[in-house]
Amino acid sequence: MGWVWLREIDAVWAAARTVEVCSTRPVPEQRDVLVGEAADIAELAGLLEVVPTNSAFVCMCTGDVRFTVRGEMGKILGELTHHLGGGLEWHPWGGERPLLRPYELARWLAERGVADTSPAQVR
């Protein structure tokens, strides 16, 4: 799977109107977040960039945080799953890939109360 295949996610982000961010295992202290401003979506897309040269890792768990990207009329354009302390999974990639900025994403999630993740927990 080459660089071009990985960049298909750019089309998803370009058409995104909202992103629902939620824990796959919610607890009372955590909350869901709806990202709807273009600048905020672009920031989140940047935090979810993956290392393009690594092969995908297939994990058997459901992940920890789900990002549901929606376009016009609420159509689901893609669902990405973050594995805390790991990477990001998107079905077309065939598995999980390492994040370029795992510490920054952990901070973003913690600041919004989506996941109780400290940068120290990130590999």
N, C-alpha and C positions, 0 to 999 in steps of 0.2 A: 504494500500500500504506500504510494508515494505522496509527495508534497501536494500535488493537485487534488488528490482524494481528500486530504485533510482540510484543504481550503474550502471545500463545499460548505462548511459551517458558516463561512462568510455570507453566503446567500441567505441563510436563516437569520443571521443578525441584521442584515440589511433590510429585511422585510418585517422585523420584529416591531410590534407596537406595545407589547407588555411582556413582562417576565414574572411568573409566579415562582417564588422561592419558598420552599417548605421542607421541613424535616420529614424523612420517611418514617421516623419513629418519634412522633411528637410527645413531649412532656409538658406539663403545665407552665414551666418557666420559659418555654420557647414559643415563638410566634411565627406566623407566615408573613411574608413581605410581598407586596406588589410593586414592581418597578415599572414606571410608565413614562418617564421623561426620557427624551432621546439621549441626552447627555449621560443620564444614569444607566441606560441600557448599554451605551458605548463603553462606559467604565466597567460594567459587569462583564461584557464580552471580552474586554482586555484582561480581566482577572481570570477568565476561563480559558485563556489560550493554553494550548498543550505543546509539548515537545514534539516536533514533527518527525524526528528521525527514529524514535523508539517504536518498537512493535507493540501492538495492543496486548494487554494482559487481561485474561478472562477471569473475572471474579464471580464467585457463586452467590455472593450476598446481594441484597437489594440496594446497597449504598446507604448514605446517610442524609444527603440533601438533594432534593430534586428541583431542577430549573425547567419549568414549562414555558417555552417560548411561543407566544401567540402573535398572529398577524392580524390582518383586516378581518373584521367580523368575528374575532375570537378564535379563528382557525388555528389549531395546534400545528406549528411549523417544526417543532422538535422538542424532545425531552432529553435533558442531559442529567446525569447522576454523578454527584461528587461523593467520593469515598474519603471521609475524614482521615487525614494522615496518608492519603494516597493520591489518586488522580481523578480524572474525569472520564466518564463513559458516555458515549453516544452510539446508538445502534449501528449506523453506517460504518463506524470505525471498527466494529467487530470486537470491541473490548474497551478497557480502560487505558488511558494514556496519562503520563505524568504532566502535571501543571508546570507552566513556566514560572508562576508567581504564587506558590502555595501559601506562603506566610501572609501575603497581602490579602488573599481570599479568606484565609482563616480570620484575619482581623475584620474584614468586611462583614462576614457572617456573625461574628461575636458582637460587633457594634450594633447590629440590627436585631440581636436576640434570636436569630434563626437557629444557631447551633452554639453550644458552649465549647468553643474551640479556642485554645490558646496557641499562639505560634510555636510554643515549646512542644506541642503534641504533633506537629507536622514534621514529616520526614524530610 
